[in-house]
Each structure stands twice: as C-alpha cells, then as structure tokens.
Amino acid sequence: MAISAEIFEKVQETLCEALSVDEDEVTEEATLVGDLGAESIDFLDIVFRLEKAFDIKVERGELFPEDIFTNDLYAQNNRLTAEGLAALRERLPFIDLTEFEKNPVVQEFSSRMTVADMCRFVEFKKS
C-alpha cells in the first residue's frame, strides 16, 4: 500500500523532533528502534506528537498491544503463539508483520516497527 506523501512528511517531521534525528535518516524502511534510536520512553512522546499533528486519539495499547504480549494464550516462552499472531494481525492491520512472524519474539516487536508502519497507522486512524 502506497503511503501518502503528506502523511509521510508529517510523520517524518514528528520523528525528527521526537528523536533528534536528521530528515534523511527518516525513510519509510527505517526502524524506529534500530535505525532511529528510539527507546521505550520516546514512544510516549511520538504518540503525543502524532496525536497533535494529525488530530487523532491513540488509545492505550492501540499501537503497542501489551495485553496480547502478556496473555498466556497468546504468548508462551516469550514468543507469540499462532493465536497471538492472529490477534496481533487483527489488532494491527496497518503493520506488515511478515518478518516478525518468522521469529515472533515478544521483546523484538517494537524494534521491528518502521516509519512506514507509523504512516500506515496514521492513515488507518484517519480513515
């Protein structure tokens, strides 16, 4: 799915401000944690800035569904079960889970989130 240039530019600006990174570092493929250096505390700031920039409301757990990752039906031995992956796909239809599904280690979920995933999330919220 193609990402709107307008949404990408606003997400890019938001991430540059929140993470103190240069605009050229914020590409669609860049991961928030690995490439842009986001830490867990940064995600609160990012969500706040996205809400403000796009006039959306992000509910707790909507972007980072901890209830799935901590549910014994969905996660066992720090890995998502088939049921957990199904629940994650249903909750986060805007995120490409292809790579995560190959090795669904709970702690690695947020490290795989990309700028494109954030853009698709915003598009999902605005639709």
Backbone atoms as SQL, in Angstrom:
CREATE TABLE atoms (id INTEGER PRIMARY KEY, chain TEXT, resi INTEGER, resn TEXT, atom TEXT, x REAL, y REAL, z REAL);
INSERT INTO atoms VALUES
  (1, 'A', 1, 'MET', 'N', 0.837, -1.185, 0.000),
  (2, 'A', 1, 'MET', 'CA', 0.000, 0.000, 0.000),
  (3, 'A', 1, 'MET', 'C', 0.880, 1.246, 0.000),
  (4, 'A', 2, 'ALA', 'N', 0.627, 2.129, -0.935),
  (5, 'A', 2, 'ALA', 'CA', 1.389, 3.376, -1.041),
  (6, 'A', 2, 'ALA', 'C', 1.038, 4.301, 0.118),
  (7, 'A', 3, 'ILE', 'N', 2.042, 4.990, 0.568),
  (8, 'A', 3, 'ILE', 'CA', 1.869, 5.910, 1.693),
  (9, 'A', 3, 'ILE', 'C', 1.718, 7.323, 1.151),
  (10, 'A', 4, 'SER', 'N', 0.760, 8.050, 1.681),
  (11, 'A', 4, 'SER', 'CA', 0.538, 9.431, 1.291),
  (12, 'A', 4, 'SER', 'C', 1.778, 10.271, 1.606),
  (13, 'A', 5, 'ALA', 'N', 2.200, 11.079, 0.622),
  (14, 'A', 5, 'ALA', 'CA', 3.372, 11.938, 0.810),
  (15, 'A', 5, 'ALA', 'C', 3.137, 12.924, 1.951),
  (16, 'A', 6, 'GLU', 'N', 1.914, 13.420, 2.055),
  (17, 'A', 6, 'GLU', 'CA', 1.588, 14.384, 3.120),
  (18, 'A', 6, 'GLU', 'C', 1.730, 13.739, 4.496),
  (19, 'A', 7, 'ILE', 'N', 1.220, 12.535, 4.638),
  (20, 'A', 7, 'ILE', 'CA', 1.332, 11.836, 5.928),
  (21, 'A', 7, 'ILE', 'C', 2.789, 11.509, 6.215),
  (22, 'A', 8, 'PHE', 'N', 3.514, 11.013, 5.220),
  (23, 'A', 8, 'PHE', 'CA', 4.930, 10.698, 5.437),
  (24, 'A', 8, 'PHE', 'C', 5.698, 11.922, 5.913),
  (25, 'A', 9, 'GLU', 'N', 5.479, 13.066, 5.272),
  (26, 'A', 9, 'GLU', 'CA', 6.212, 14.280, 5.644),
  (27, 'A', 9, 'GLU', 'C', 5.925, 14.687, 7.089),
  (28, 'A', 10, 'LYS', 'N', 4.669, 14.587, 7.509),
  (29, 'A', 10, 'LYS', 'CA', 4.323, 14.945, 8.892),
  (30, 'A', 10, 'LYS', 'C', 4.898, 13.938, 9.880),
  (31, 'A', 11, 'VAL', 'N', 4.843, 12.649, 9.537),
  (32, 'A', 11, 'VAL', 'CA', 5.426, 11.624, 10.415),
  (33, 'A', 11, 'VAL', 'C', 6.937, 11.831, 10.481),
  (34, 'A', 12, 'GLN', 'N', 7.544, 12.117, 9.353),
  (35, 'A', 12, 'GLN', 'CA', 8.983, 12.352, 9.304),
  (36, 'A', 12, 'GLN', 'C', 9.362, 13.530, 10.214),
  (37, 'A', 13, 'GLU', 'N', 8.622, 14.613, 10.099),
  (38, 'A', 13, 'GLU', 'CA', 8.879, 15.795, 10.932),
  (39, 'A', 13, 'GLU', 'C', 8.701, 15.456, 12.412),
  (40, 'A', 14, 'THR', 'N', 7.650, 14.716, 12.713),
  (41, 'A', 14, 'THR', 'CA', 7.374, 14.311, 14.097),
  (42, 'A', 14, 'THR', 'C', 8.526, 13.487, 14.655),
  (43, 'A', 15, 'LEU', 'N', 9.012, 12.528, 13.877),
  (44, 'A', 15, 'LEU', 'CA', 10.096, 11.665, 14.340),
  (45, 'A', 15, 'LEU', 'C', 11.411, 12.425, 14.455),
  (46, 'A', 16, 'CYS', 'N', 11.658, 13.351, 13.549),
  (47, 'A', 16, 'CYS', 'CA', 12.867, 14.176, 13.644),
  (48, 'A', 16, 'CYS', 'C', 12.876, 14.963, 14.949),
  (49, 'A', 17, 'GLU', 'N', 11.727, 15.548, 15.289),
  (50, 'A', 17, 'GLU', 'CA', 11.625, 16.344, 16.515),
  (51, 'A', 17, 'GLU', 'C', 11.718, 15.462, 17.757),
  (52, 'A', 18, 'ALA', 'N', 11.007, 14.344, 17.762),
  (53, 'A', 18, 'ALA', 'CA', 10.961, 13.489, 18.945),
  (54, 'A', 18, 'ALA', 'C', 12.277, 12.765, 19.205),
  (55, 'A', 19, 'LEU', 'N', 12.970, 12.398, 18.135),
  (56, 'A', 19, 'LEU', 'CA', 14.168, 11.569, 18.283),
  (57, 'A', 19, 'LEU', 'C', 15.471, 12.318, 17.993),
  (58, 'A', 20, 'SER', 'N', 15.358, 13.595, 17.654),
  (59, 'A', 20, 'SER', 'CA', 16.529, 14.414, 17.327),
  (60, 'A', 20, 'SER', 'C', 17.404, 13.747, 16.258),
  (61, 'A', 21, 'VAL', 'N', 16.741, 13.348, 15.173),
  (62, 'A', 21, 'VAL', 'CA', 17.455, 12.753, 14.044),
  (63, 'A', 21, 'VAL', 'C', 17.267, 13.643, 12.825),
  (64, 'A', 22, 'ASP', 'N', 18.142, 13.448, 11.843),
  (65, 'A', 22, 'ASP', 'CA', 18.070, 14.229, 10.607),
  (66, 'A', 22, 'ASP', 'C', 16.983, 13.674, 9.696),
  (67, 'A', 23, 'GLU', 'N', 16.421, 14.555, 8.894),
  (68, 'A', 23, 'GLU', 'CA', 15.341, 14.196, 7.973),
  (69, 'A', 23, 'GLU', 'C', 15.733, 13.045, 7.041),
  (70, 'A', 24, 'ASP', 'N', 16.975, 13.031, 6.559),
  (71, 'A', 24, 'ASP', 'CA', 17.390, 11.990, 5.623),
  (72, 'A', 24, 'ASP', 'C', 17.500, 10.614, 6.272),
  (73, 'A', 25, 'GLU', 'N', 17.524, 10.551, 7.592),
  (74, 'A', 25, 'GLU', 'CA', 17.559, 9.275, 8.300),
  (75, 'A', 25, 'GLU', 'C', 16.163, 8.640, 8.378),
  (76, 'A', 26, 'VAL', 'N', 15.132, 9.470, 8.299),
  (77, 'A', 26, 'VAL', 'CA', 13.756, 9.010, 8.463),
  (78, 'A', 26, 'VAL', 'C', 13.187, 8.615, 7.106),
  (79, 'A', 27, 'THR', 'N', 13.516, 7.396, 6.705),
  (80, 'A', 27, 'THR', 'CA', 12.997, 6.835, 5.462),
  (81, 'A', 27, 'THR', 'C', 11.861, 5.877, 5.813),
  (82, 'A', 28, 'GLU', 'N', 11.085, 5.486, 4.813),
  (83, 'A', 28, 'GLU', 'CA', 9.974, 4.560, 5.072),
  (84, 'A', 28, 'GLU', 'C', 10.462, 3.252, 5.683),
  (85, 'A', 29, 'GLU', 'N', 11.637, 2.772, 5.271),
  (86, 'A', 29, 'GLU', 'CA', 12.151, 1.484, 5.722),
  (87, 'A', 29, 'GLU', 'C', 12.849, 1.549, 7.072),
  (88, 'A', 30, 'ALA', 'N', 13.180, 2.736, 7.547),
  (89, 'A', 30, 'ALA', 'CA', 13.924, 2.878, 8.801),
  (90, 'A', 30, 'ALA', 'C', 13.115, 2.331, 9.974),
  (91, 'A', 31, 'THR', 'N', 13.791, 1.554, 10.825),
  (92, 'A', 31, 'THR', 'CA', 13.124, 1.072, 12.034),
  (93, 'A', 31, 'THR', 'C', 13.276, 2.135, 13.121),
  (94, 'A', 32, 'LEU', 'N', 12.236, 2.265, 13.926),
  (95, 'A', 32, 'LEU', 'CA', 12.247, 3.305, 14.950),
  (96, 'A', 32, 'LEU', 'C', 13.326, 3.054, 15.994),
  (97, 'A', 33, 'VAL', 'N', 13.489, 1.808, 16.394),
  (98, 'A', 33, 'VAL', 'CA', 14.455, 1.483, 17.441),
  (99, 'A', 33, 'VAL', 'C', 15.861, 1.327, 16.865),
  (100, 'A', 34, 'GLY', 'N', 16.023, 0.419, 15.916),
  (101, 'A', 34, 'GLY', 'CA', 17.355, 0.102, 15.395),
  (102, 'A', 34, 'GLY', 'C', 17.997, 1.221, 14.606),
  (103, 'A', 35, 'ASP', 'N', 17.247, 1.818, 13.698),
  (104, 'A', 35, 'ASP', 'CA', 17.820, 2.841, 12.822),
  (105, 'A', 35, 'ASP', 'C', 17.744, 4.250, 13.403),
  (106, 'A', 36, 'LEU', 'N', 16.663, 4.545, 14.119),
  (107, 'A', 36, 'LEU', 'CA', 16.465, 5.915, 14.603),
  (108, 'A', 36, 'LEU', 'C', 16.747, 6.081, 16.091),
  (109, 'A', 37, 'GLY', 'N', 17.041, 4.975, 16.781),
  (110, 'A', 37, 'GLY', 'CA', 17.452, 5.056, 18.183),
  (111, 'A', 37, 'GLY', 'C', 16.353, 5.311, 19.190),
  (112, 'A', 38, 'ALA', 'N', 15.105, 5.047, 18.824),
  (113, 'A', 38, 'ALA', 'CA', 14.000, 5.264, 19.770),
  (114, 'A', 38, 'ALA', 'C', 14.106, 4.304, 20.949),
  (115, 'A', 39, 'GLU', 'N', 13.795, 4.808, 22.121),
  (116, 'A', 39, 'GLU', 'CA', 13.729, 4.000, 23.335),
  (117, 'A', 39, 'GLU', 'C', 12.278, 4.007, 23.799),
  (118, 'A', 40, 'SER', 'N', 11.965, 3.138, 24.734),
  (119, 'A', 40, 'SER', 'CA', 10.565, 2.995, 25.154),
  (120, 'A', 40, 'SER', 'C', 9.951, 4.327, 25.584),
  (121, 'A', 41, 'ILE', 'N', 10.683, 5.159, 26.270),
  (122, 'A', 41, 'ILE', 'CA', 10.150, 6.454, 26.710),
  (123, 'A', 41, 'ILE', 'C', 9.836, 7.355, 25.516),
  (124, 'A', 42, 'ASP', 'N', 10.581, 7.195, 24.424),
  (125, 'A', 42, 'ASP', 'CA', 10.350, 8.008, 23.232),
  (126, 'A', 42, 'ASP', 'C', 8.993, 7.724, 22.599),
  (127, 'A', 43, 'PHE', 'N', 8.496, 6.503, 22.748),
  (128, 'A', 43, 'PHE', 'CA', 7.227, 6.158, 22.117),
  (129, 'A', 43, 'PHE', 'C', 6.073, 6.969, 22.693),
  (130, 'A', 44, 'LEU', 'N', 6.151, 7.329, 23.959),
  (131, 'A', 44, 'LEU', 'CA', 5.116, 8.193, 24.549),
  (132, 'A', 44, 'LEU', 'C', 5.129, 9.560, 23.872),
  (133, 'A', 45, 'ASP', 'N', 6.316, 10.102, 23.677),
  (134, 'A', 45, 'ASP', 'CA', 6.452, 11.401, 23.019),
  (135, 'A', 45, 'ASP', 'C', 5.996, 11.324, 21.568),
  (136, 'A', 46, 'ILE', 'N', 6.375, 10.253, 20.881),
  (137, 'A', 46, 'ILE', 'CA', 5.976, 10.082, 19.481),
  (138, 'A', 46, 'ILE', 'C', 4.459, 10.034, 19.358),
  (139, 'A', 47, 'VAL', 'N', 3.817, 9.243, 20.217),
  (140, 'A', 47, 'VAL', 'CA', 2.354, 9.129, 20.179),
  (141, 'A', 47, 'VAL', 'C', 1.719, 10.490, 20.453),
  (142, 'A', 48, 'PHE', 'N', 2.210, 11.202, 21.459),
  (143, 'A', 48, 'PHE', 'CA', 1.677, 12.531, 21.779),
  (144, 'A', 48, 'PHE', 'C', 1.800, 13.463, 20.573),
  (145, 'A', 49, 'ARG', 'N', 2.953, 13.454, 19.936),
  (146, 'A', 49, 'ARG', 'CA', 3.192, 14.333, 18.790),
  (147, 'A', 49, 'ARG', 'C', 2.323, 13.942, 17.586),
  (148, 'A', 50, 'LEU', 'N', 2.141, 12.633, 17.372),
  (149, 'A', 50, 'LEU', 'CA', 1.276, 12.188, 16.272),
  (150, 'A', 50, 'LEU', 'C', -0.170, 12.605, 16.519),
  (151, 'A', 51, 'GLU', 'N', -0.625, 12.479, 17.768),
  (152, 'A', 51, 'GLU', 'CA', -1.995, 12.907, 18.099),
  (153, 'A', 51, 'GLU', 'C', -2.181, 14.388, 17.766),
  (154, 'A', 52, 'LYS', 'N', -1.209, 15.180, 18.133),
  (155, 'A', 52, 'LYS', 'CA', -1.289, 16.617, 17.917),
  (156, 'A', 52, 'LYS', 'C', -1.186, 16.961, 16.423),
  (157, 'A', 53, 'ALA', 'N', -0.243, 16.345, 15.718),
  (158, 'A', 53, 'ALA', 'CA', -0.004, 16.664, 14.310),
  (159, 'A', 53, 'ALA', 'C', -1.168, 16.261, 13.410),
  (160, 'A', 54, 'PHE', 'N', -1.830, 15.154, 13.776),
  (161, 'A', 54, 'PHE', 'CA', -2.882, 14.621, 12.898),
  (162, 'A', 54, 'PHE', 'C', -4.281, 14.729, 13.494),
  (163, 'A', 55, 'ASP', 'N', -4.383, 15.340, 14.674),
  (164, 'A', 55, 'ASP', 'CA', -5.675, 15.471, 15.353),
  (165, 'A', 55, 'ASP', 'C', -6.364, 14.101, 15.477),
  (166, 'A', 56, 'ILE', 'N', -5.622, 13.145, 16.031),
  (167, 'A', 56, 'ILE', 'CA', -6.148, 11.799, 16.275),
  (168, 'A', 56, 'ILE', 'C', -5.985, 11.480, 17.750),
  (169, 'A', 57, 'LYS', 'N', -6.676, 10.470, 18.203),
  (170, 'A', 57, 'LYS', 'CA', -6.540, 9.996, 19.579),
  (171, 'A', 57, 'LYS', 'C', -6.047, 8.553, 19.517),
  (172, 'A', 58, 'VAL', 'N', -4.931, 8.282, 20.176),
  (173, 'A', 58, 'VAL', 'CA', -4.363, 6.943, 20.226),
  (174, 'A', 58, 'VAL', 'C', -4.637, 6.377, 21.610),
  (175, 'A', 59, 'GLU', 'N', -5.464, 5.357, 21.649),
  (176, 'A', 59, 'GLU', 'CA', -5.810, 4.728, 22.929),
  (177, 'A', 59, 'GLU', 'C', -4.643, 3.887, 23.431),
  (178, 'A', 60, 'ARG', 'N', -4.562, 3.744, 24.728),
  (179, 'A', 60, 'ARG', 'CA', -3.511, 2.914, 25.319),
  (180, 'A', 60, 'ARG', 'C', -3.618, 1.487, 24.767),
  (181, 'A', 61, 'GLY', 'N', -2.508, 0.944, 24.350),
  (182, 'A', 61, 'GLY', 'CA', -2.478, -0.413, 23.826),
  (183, 'A', 61, 'GLY', 'C', -2.848, -0.533, 22.361),
  (184, 'A', 62, 'GLU', 'N', -3.257, 0.561, 21.766),
  (185, 'A', 62, 'GLU', 'CA', -3.684, 0.515, 20.369),
  (186, 'A', 62, 'GLU', 'C', -2.512, 0.308, 19.416),
  (187, 'A', 63, 'LEU', 'N', -1.408, 0.945, 19.682),
  (188, 'A', 63, 'LEU', 'CA', -0.235, 0.834, 18.830),
  (189, 'A', 63, 'LEU', 'C', 0.751, -0.211, 19.364),
  (190, 'A', 64, 'PHE', 'N', 0.776, -0.396, 20.655),
  (191, 'A', 64, 'PHE', 'CA', 1.648, -1.382, 21.306),
  (192, 'A', 64, 'PHE', 'C', 0.775, -2.243, 22.217),
  (193, 'A', 65, 'PRO', 'N', 0.191, -3.288, 21.674),
  (194, 'A', 65, 'PRO', 'CA', -0.809, -4.085, 22.411),
  (195, 'A', 65, 'PRO', 'C', -0.199, -5.019, 23.464),
  (196, 'A', 66, 'GLU', 'N', 0.170, -4.441, 24.592),
  (197, 'A', 66, 'GLU', 'CA', 0.782, -5.220, 25.672),
  (198, 'A', 66, 'GLU', 'C', -0.124, -6.348, 26.151),
  (199, 'A', 67, 'ASP', 'N', -1.443, -6.145, 26.068),
  (200, 'A', 67, 'ASP', 'CA', -2.365, -7.184, 26.530),
  (201, 'A', 67, 'ASP', 'C', -2.222, -8.465, 25.712),
  (202, 'A', 68, 'ILE', 'N', -1.814, -8.365, 24.481),
  (203, 'A', 68, 'ILE', 'CA', -1.563, -9.562, 23.660),
  (204, 'A', 68, 'ILE', 'C', -0.254, -10.205, 24.084),
  (205, 'A', 69, 'PHE', 'N', 0.771, -9.390, 24.279),
  (206, 'A', 69, 'PHE', 'CA', 2.094, -9.912, 24.607),
  (207, 'A', 69, 'PHE', 'C', 2.169, -10.529, 26.002),
  (208, 'A', 70, 'THR', 'N', 1.261, -10.170, 26.882),
  (209, 'A', 70, 'THR', 'CA', 1.295, -10.694, 28.254),
  (210, 'A', 70, 'THR', 'C', 0.234, -11.752, 28.530),
  (211, 'A', 71, 'ASN', 'N', -0.590, -12.074, 27.541),
  (212, 'A', 71, 'ASN', 'CA', -1.655, -13.067, 27.694),
  (213, 'A', 71, 'ASN', 'C', -1.081, -14.468, 27.452),
  (214, 'A', 72, 'ASP', 'N', -1.259, -15.362, 28.426),
  (215, 'A', 72, 'ASP', 'CA', -0.706, -16.725, 28.316),
  (216, 'A', 72, 'ASP', 'C', -1.257, -17.502, 27.132),
  (217, 'A', 73, 'LEU', 'N', -2.437, -17.162, 26.664),
  (218, 'A', 73, 'LEU', 'CA', -2.989, -17.818, 25.480),
  (219, 'A', 73, 'LEU', 'C', -2.235, -17.380, 24.222),
  (220, 'A', 74, 'TYR', 'N', -1.772, -16.150, 24.228),
  (221, 'A', 74, 'TYR', 'CA', -1.135, -15.563, 23.058),
  (222, 'A', 74, 'TYR', 'C', 0.387, -15.610, 23.070),
  (223, 'A', 75, 'ALA', 'N', 0.984, -15.698, 24.239),
  (224, 'A', 75, 'ALA', 'CA', 2.451, -15.686, 24.345),
  (225, 'A', 75, 'ALA', 'C', 2.913, -16.778, 25.296),
  (226, 'A', 76, 'GLN', 'N', 3.833, -17.575, 24.817),
  (227, 'A', 76, 'GLN', 'CA', 4.419, -18.639, 25.641),
  (228, 'A', 76, 'GLN', 'C', 5.920, -18.655, 25.382),
  (229, 'A', 77, 'ASN', 'N', 6.683, -18.745, 26.459),
  (230, 'A', 77, 'ASN', 'CA', 8.146, -18.747, 26.354),
  (231, 'A', 77, 'ASN', 'C', 8.658, -17.535, 25.580),
  (232, 'A', 78, 'ASN', 'N', 8.053, -16.385, 25.860),
  (233, 'A', 78, 'ASN', 'CA', 8.438, -15.113, 25.244),
  (234, 'A', 78, 'ASN', 'C', 8.260, -15.059, 23.734),
  (235, 'A', 79, 'ARG', 'N', 7.399, -15.923, 23.200),
  (236, 'A', 79, 'ARG', 'CA', 7.102, -15.932, 21.767),
  (237, 'A', 79, 'ARG', 'C', 5.592, -15.948, 21.587),
  (238, 'A', 80, 'LEU', 'N', 5.121, -15.284, 20.549),
  (239, 'A', 80, 'LEU', 'CA', 3.685, -15.320, 20.272),
  (240, 'A', 80, 'LEU', 'C', 3.310, -16.670, 19.684),
  (241, 'A', 81, 'THR', 'N', 2.164, -17.165, 20.118),
  (242, 'A', 81, 'THR', 'CA', 1.607, -18.392, 19.564),
  (243, 'A', 81, 'THR', 'C', 0.886, -18.049, 18.260),
  (244, 'A', 82, 'ALA', 'N', 0.393, -19.063, 17.574),
  (245, 'A', 82, 'ALA', 'CA', -0.391, -18.820, 16.355),
  (246, 'A', 82, 'ALA', 'C', -1.599, -17.949, 16.678),
  (247, 'A', 83, 'GLU', 'N', -2.224, -18.187, 17.832),
  (248, 'A', 83, 'GLU', 'CA', -3.367, -17.376, 18.249),
  (249, 'A', 83, 'GLU', 'C', -2.941, -15.933, 18.523),
  (250, 'A', 84, 'GLY', 'N', -1.753, -15.788, 19.106),
  (251, 'A', 84, 'GLY', 'CA', -1.226, -14.456, 19.384),
  (252, 'A', 84, 'GLY', 'C', -0.934, -13.683, 18.117),
  (253, 'A', 85, 'LEU', 'N', -0.367, -14.366, 17.134),
  (254, 'A', 85, 'LEU', 'CA', -0.103, -13.709, 15.849),
  (255, 'A', 85, 'LEU', 'C', -1.400, -13.300, 15.168),
  (256, 'A', 86, 'ALA', 'N', -2.418, -14.165, 15.258),
  (257, 'A', 86, 'ALA', 'CA', -3.719, -13.842, 14.667),
  (258, 'A', 86, 'ALA', 'C', -4.325, -12.618, 15.356),
  (259, 'A', 87, 'ALA', 'N', -4.226, -12.571, 16.681),
  (260, 'A', 87, 'ALA', 'CA', -4.749, -11.425, 17.437),
  (261, 'A', 87, 'ALA', 'C', -3.986, -10.144, 17.079),
  (262, 'A', 88, 'LEU', 'N', -2.679, -10.276, 16.904),
  (263, 'A', 88, 'LEU', 'CA', -1.856, -9.121, 16.552),
  (264, 'A', 88, 'LEU', 'C', -2.204, -8.611, 15.158),
  (265, 'A', 89, 'ARG', 'N', -2.386, -9.530, 14.205),
  (266, 'A', 89, 'ARG', 'CA', -2.775, -9.127, 12.842),
  (267, 'A', 89, 'ARG', 'C', -4.129, -8.421, 12.853),
  (268, 'A', 90, 'GLU', 'N', -5.046, -8.927, 13.675),
  (269, 'A', 90, 'GLU', 'CA', -6.375, -8.313, 13.748),
  (270, 'A', 90, 'GLU', 'C', -6.305, -6.923, 14.370),
  (271, 'A', 91, 'ARG', 'N', -5.529, -6.786, 15.421),
  (272, 'A', 91, 'ARG', 'CA', -5.426, -5.510, 16.131),
  (273, 'A', 91, 'ARG', 'C', -4.623, -4.479, 15.351),
  (274, 'A', 92, 'LEU', 'N', -3.607, -4.942, 14.604),
  (275, 'A', 92, 'LEU', 'CA', -2.706, -4.026, 13.910),
  (276, 'A', 92, 'LEU', 'C', -2.674, -4.298, 12.404),
  (277, 'A', 93, 'PRO', 'N', -3.808, -4.140, 11.738),
  (278, 'A', 93, 'PRO', 'CA', -3.847, -4.466, 10.307),
  (279, 'A', 93, 'PRO', 'C', -2.958, -3.560, 9.451),
  (280, 'A', 94, 'PHE', 'N', -2.495, -2.472, 10.007),
  (281, 'A', 94, 'PHE', 'CA', -1.693, -1.498, 9.291),
  (282, 'A', 94, 'PHE', 'C', -0.199, -1.802, 9.347),
  (283, 'A', 95, 'ILE', 'N', 0.210, -2.799, 10.133),
  (284, 'A', 95, 'ILE', 'CA', 1.629, -3.130, 10.265),
  (285, 'A', 95, 'ILE', 'C', 1.941, -4.397, 9.485),
  (286, 'A', 96, 'ASP', 'N', 3.018, -4.354, 8.733),
  (287, 'A', 96, 'ASP', 'CA', 3.487, -5.532, 7.997),
  (288, 'A', 96, 'ASP', 'C', 4.217, -6.437, 8.990),
  (289, 'A', 97, 'LEU', 'N', 3.611, -7.566, 9.300),
  (290, 'A', 97, 'LEU', 'CA', 4.175, -8.491, 10.286),
  (291, 'A', 97, 'LEU', 'C', 4.961, -9.635, 9.658),
  (292, 'A', 98, 'THR', 'N', 5.223, -9.569, 8.378),
  (293, 'A', 98, 'THR', 'CA', 5.866, -10.664, 7.659),
  (294, 'A', 98, 'THR', 'C', 7.165, -11.104, 8.319),
  (295, 'A', 99, 'GLU', 'N', 8.056, -10.190, 8.582),
  (296, 'A', 99, 'GLU', 'CA', 9.352, -10.549, 9.184),
  (297, 'A', 99, 'GLU', 'C', 9.189, -10.975, 10.642),
  (298, 'A', 100, 'PHE', 'N', 8.340, -10.282, 11.387),
  (299, 'A', 100, 'PHE', 'CA', 8.133, -10.625, 12.795),
  (300, 'A', 100, 'PHE', 'C', 7.573, -12.033, 12.931),
  (301, 'A', 101, 'GLU', 'N', 6.696, -12.428, 12.035),
  (302, 'A', 101, 'GLU', 'CA', 6.075, -13.753, 12.101),
  (303, 'A', 101, 'GLU', 'C', 7.095, -14.880, 11.962),
  (304, 'A', 102, 'LYS', 'N', 8.215, -14.624, 11.313),
  (305, 'A', 102, 'LYS', 'CA', 9.248, -15.645, 11.146),
  (306, 'A', 102, 'LYS', 'C', 9.903, -16.011, 12.476),
  (307, 'A', 103, 'ASN', 'N', 9.971, -15.054, 13.378),
  (308, 'A', 103, 'ASN', 'CA', 10.562, -15.269, 14.694),
  (309, 'A', 103, 'ASN', 'C', 9.860, -14.333, 15.677),
  (310, 'A', 104, 'PRO', 'N', 8.646, -14.714, 16.113),
  (311, 'A', 104, 'PRO', 'CA', 7.796, -13.796, 16.885),
  (312, 'A', 104, 'PRO', 'C', 8.170, -13.659, 18.371),
  (313, 'A', 105, 'VAL', 'N', 9.393, -13.207, 18.615),
  (314, 'A', 105, 'VAL', 'CA', 9.854, -12.970, 19.977),
  (315, 'A', 105, 'VAL', 'C', 9.222, -11.669, 20.469),
  (316, 'A', 106, 'VAL', 'N', 8.527, -11.757, 21.580),
  (317, 'A', 106, 'VAL', 'CA', 7.750, -10.633, 22.109),
  (318, 'A', 106, 'VAL', 'C', 8.592, -9.361, 22.224),
  (319, 'A', 107, 'GLN', 'N', 9.778, -9.469, 22.801),
  (320, 'A', 107, 'GLN', 'CA', 10.606, -8.289, 23.049),
  (321, 'A', 107, 'GLN', 'C', 11.096, -7.631, 21.768),
  (322, 'A', 108, 'GLU', 'N', 11.018, -8.317, 20.647),
  (323, 'A', 108, 'GLU', 'CA', 11.520, -7.755, 19.395),
  (324, 'A', 108, 'GLU', 'C', 10.449, -7.040, 18.575),
  (325, 'A', 109, 'PHE', 'N', 9.214, -7.091, 19.024),
  (326, 'A', 109, 'PHE', 'CA', 8.141, -6.489, 18.226),
  (327, 'A', 109, 'PHE', 'C', 8.389, -5.011, 17.957),
  (328, 'A', 110, 'SER', 'N', 8.586, -4.230, 18.994),
  (329, 'A', 110, 'SER', 'CA', 8.722, -2.782, 18.793),
  (330, 'A', 110, 'SER', 'C', 9.995, -2.429, 18.031),
  (331, 'A', 111, 'SER', 'N', 11.016, -3.276, 18.107),
  (332, 'A', 111, 'SER', 'CA', 12.258, -2.971, 17.389),
  (333, 'A', 111, 'SER', 'C', 12.108, -3.163, 15.889),
  (334, 'A', 112, 'ARG', 'N', 11.049, -3.844, 15.456),
  (335, 'A', 112, 'ARG', 'CA', 10.821, -4.065, 14.023),
  (336, 'A', 112, 'ARG', 'C', 9.889, -3.021, 13.410),
  (337, 'A', 113, 'MET', 'N', 9.307, -2.170, 14.230),
  (338, 'A', 113, 'MET', 'CA', 8.372, -1.178, 13.708),
  (339, 'A', 113, 'MET', 'C', 9.108, -0.143, 12.866),
  (340, 'A', 114, 'THR', 'N', 8.568, 0.115, 11.690),
  (341, 'A', 114, 'THR', 'CA', 9.207, 1.047, 10.754),
  (342, 'A', 114, 'THR', 'C', 8.441, 2.368, 10.660),
  (343, 'A', 115, 'VAL', 'N', 9.071, 3.305, 9.993),
  (344, 'A', 115, 'VAL', 'CA', 8.423, 4.588, 9.717),
  (345, 'A', 115, 'VAL', 'C', 7.182, 4.354, 8.864),
  (346, 'A', 116, 'ALA', 'N', 7.280, 3.461, 7.891),
  (347, 'A', 116, 'ALA', 'CA', 6.120, 3.143, 7.044),
  (348, 'A', 116, 'ALA', 'C', 4.969, 2.602, 7.893),
  (349, 'A', 117, 'ASP', 'N', 5.276, 1.775, 8.899),
  (350, 'A', 117, 'ASP', 'CA', 4.236, 1.258, 9.790),
  (351, 'A', 117, 'ASP', 'C', 3.538, 2.408, 10.519),
  (352, 'A', 118, 'MET', 'N', 4.310, 3.388, 10.964),
  (353, 'A', 118, 'MET', 'CA', 3.716, 4.543, 11.649),
  (354, 'A', 118, 'MET', 'C', 2.825, 5.337, 10.692),
  (355, 'A', 119, 'CYS', 'N', 3.258, 5.471, 9.455),
  (356, 'A', 119, 'CYS', 'CA', 2.453, 6.187, 8.452),
  (357, 'A', 119, 'CYS', 'C', 1.143, 5.453, 8.193),
  (358, 'A', 120, 'ARG', 'N', 1.231, 4.128, 8.039),
  (359, 'A', 120, 'ARG', 'CA', 0.011, 3.342, 7.810),
  (360, 'A', 120, 'ARG', 'C', -0.914, 3.405, 9.023),
  (361, 'A', 121, 'PHE', 'N', -0.345, 3.468, 10.228),
  (362, 'A', 121, 'PHE', 'CA', -1.159, 3.612, 11.438),
  (363, 'A', 121, 'PHE', 'C', -1.946, 4.917, 11.380),
  (364, 'A', 122, 'VAL', 'N', -1.274, 5.998, 11.039),
  (365, 'A', 122, 'VAL', 'CA', -1.953, 7.295, 10.946),
  (366, 'A', 122, 'VAL', 'C', -3.056, 7.242, 9.890),
  (367, 'A', 123, 'GLU', 'N', -2.753, 6.658, 8.734),
  (368, 'A', 123, 'GLU', 'CA', -3.761, 6.543, 7.674),
  (369, 'A', 123, 'GLU', 'C', -4.950, 5.721, 8.163),
  (370, 'A', 124, 'PHE', 'N', -4.681, 4.662, 8.908),
  (371, 'A', 124, 'PHE', 'CA', -5.717, 3.812, 9.481),
  (372, 'A', 124, 'PHE', 'C', -6.595, 4.615, 10.458),
  (373, 'A', 125, 'LYS', 'N', -5.962, 5.413, 11.296),
  (374, 'A', 125, 'LYS', 'CA', -6.691, 6.212, 12.292),
  (375, 'A', 125, 'LYS', 'C', -7.533, 7.307, 11.624),
  (376, 'A', 126, 'LYS', 'N', -7.051, 7.845, 10.554),
  (377, 'A', 126, 'LYS', 'CA', -7.755, 8.937, 9.891),
  (378, 'A', 126, 'LYS', 'C', -8.881, 8.439, 8.977),
  (379, 'A', 127, 'SER', 'N', -8.899, 7.139, 8.687),
  (380, 'A', 127, 'SER', 'CA', -9.929, 6.635, 7.768),
  (381, 'A', 127, 'SER', 'C', -11.237, 6.357, 8.479);
